[in-house]
């Protein structure tokens, strides 16, 4: 009874029979081939040359599977037990990052290298747990093949994606990142940081009530975030502009707008008015300098020019809020 609660339904690798080891190897090769094909499918539209690399790697995994099936047929017949990596405790798993779109080209390459290294370690351990000479030799050969796959991937990469193609792919990936996340997020951060200055500091100097000021800042930040998010998502579906998913852009814009406003609203949770105000002013300067840095880092805007534009705009809005609140 207690084993149902404290025990594990997974088998230990050491407890697997030689037939089950072969069956596990077959299912693992099939899964890896599917993953490589999923990577190829996800990369084909934007990175067609890199997609070809993963198609060829999938073919090699299919070749491994066929060798394993033939060995299983020779020793145990045609009925292959159903055992997969999730049925074995301590066995390496595969995070379903192939379901995420868009795929990051460098992330995919790193993951593929990890997959080959994990498969190599599996075959080394599997070979230690079998006694049949033919099976042991096959597993050892597959271990060496997996070790060579990394070099094979490099060869394919050199052949199919020379440095000029890789540079183009990386530039395209960076451009997509900017269009889908950075640009909408930066617009949101600028709007949230600057546009909420006037209502927050007007309320602060008009009431000198930190709680009321916080509530006004919270409502202004959340309202602006919702407005910016819906505007970004609704005005462009991304199909013609190539700016990517409207949902992702809307979330980036809305979240960053809210964060920009909350940054200088949260200090008013402090009950002392002047302490809260000085801290809020400090946070405003941090926000404005962060905006200038992002503009320089991703938009290639000269830092001093970006800082001047942002600080000048923020100072004008801040001054307007203080003057209105002091009237």
Buried (B, 14 or more C-beta within 10 A) or exposed (E): EEEEEEEEEEBEBEEBEBBBBBBBBBBBBBBBBBBBBBBBBBBBEBBBBBBBBBBBBBEBBBBBBEBBBEBBEEEBEEEBBEBBBEBBEEBBEBEEBBEEEBBBBEEBBEBBBEBBBBBBEBBBBBBEBBEBEEBBEBBBBBBEBBBBBBEBBEEBBEEBBEEEBBEEBEEBBEEBBBBBBBBBBBBBBBBBBBBBBBBBBBBBBBBEBBEBBBBBBBBBBBBBBBBBBEBBBEEBEBEEEEBBBBEBBBBBBBBBBBBBBBBBBBBBEBEEBEEBBEBBBEBBEEBBBBBBBBBBEBEEBEEEEBBEBBBEBBBEBBEBBBEBBEE
